[in-house]
Amino acid sequence: MRNVRSPARSGLLAGLLVPMLTCAAPALAAVDGPTAAVAVKALNFLQPKPAKPTPVTIVADGAAAGDAVKGALGADVAAKVVEGAGGDLSGAVAVIVIGGADVSAKAAAGQLVIGDMACMEAGKCALAVERQASGAAKYHVNTAALAKAGVSFDKNFQMLVTAH
């Protein structure tokens, strides 16, 4: 009799398991204002340290999305928004990619390209932030993209990231 599963018991297990799976799933969405605000904190650990306000270019498919991210970045960042991968990236210490634009070939040496997890995993972006449902955030870096860009971080920051 012990090996017989009742429908009520199965339903109870499913009822307990489904909420745990949905709460544990990380937020892998495109870069938004709060995610970009966390990502630009990594600029404080670049070597050599950039001057304040740090120039950042936001590459977006639409100006509204870029302006929303720009508004969330704070006073330590001087941001400009360009539309699409054809925009001017010159003078930026970091480039934040919103959407599917690929700026990896256009980014200059020393420019940190920040994007979503898919962009980082594909090697088109060097840094991504994974926001958790709990509110915590994890930094992820693509070591090959970092080396190609010639970007390096302080050793204290390196201990906080997950390298891919």
KANOR-V751603 format. One record per pair of residues at least 4 apart in sequence whose C-alpha atoms are under 7 Angstrom apart, sorted by the first residue. I is the first residue (numbers start at 1). J is the second residue. Records with the same first field share a line. If there is no record, write none. Layout:
I->J + J
This chain:
5->9 + 10
6->10
7->11
8->12
9->13
10->14
11->15
12->16
13->17
14->18
16->20
17->21
18->22
19->23
20->24
21->25
23->133
24->133
26->130 + 131 + 132 + 133
27->130 + 131 + 132 + 133
28->117 + 130
30->98 + 99 + 116
31->35 + 36 + 98 + 115 + 116
32->36 + 69
33->37 + 68 + 69 + 72
34->38 + 72
35->39 + 129
36->40 + 69 + 73
37->41 + 72 + 73
39->129
44->49
45->49 + 153 + 154 + 157
46->152 + 153 + 154
47->152 + 153 + 154
50->54
52->76
53->76 + 77 + 78
54->76 + 77 + 78 + 93
55->77 + 78 + 79 + 91 + 92 + 93
56->77 + 78 + 79 + 80 + 92 + 93 + 94 + 95
57->79 + 80 + 81 + 89 + 92 + 94 + 95 + 96
58->66 + 79 + 80 + 81 + 82 + 95 + 96 + 97
59->66 + 81 + 82 + 83 + 84 + 85 + 96 + 97 + 98
60->65 + 66 + 82 + 83 + 84 + 97 + 98 + 99
61->83 + 84 + 99
62->66 + 83
63->67 + 81 + 83
64->68
65->69
66->70 + 81
67->71 + 81
68->72
69->73
70->79
73->77
82->87
83->87
84->101
85->101 + 102 + 103
89->107
92->111
93->111 + 112
94->111 + 112 + 113
95->111 + 112 + 113 + 114
96->113 + 114 + 115
97->101 + 114 + 115
98->115
102->124
103->107
104->124 + 125
107->111
109->149 + 150
110->149 + 150 + 151
111->149 + 151
112->126 + 151
113->125 + 126 + 127
114->125 + 126 + 127 + 128
115->119 + 120 + 125 + 127 + 128
116->120 + 128 + 129
117->121 + 128
118->122
119->123 + 124 + 125
120->124 + 125 + 126 + 127 + 128 + 141 + 142
121->142
123->142 + 145
124->145
125->145
126->141 + 142 + 145 + 146
127->140 + 141 + 142
128->139 + 140 + 141
129->137 + 138 + 139 + 140
130->137 + 138 + 139
131->135 + 136 + 137 + 138
132->136 + 137
138->161
139->161 + 162
140->161 + 162 + 163
141->161 + 162 + 163 + 164
142->146 + 163 + 164
143->147 + 163 + 164
144->148
145->149
146->150 + 151 + 152
147->151
153->157 + 158
154->158
155->159
157->161
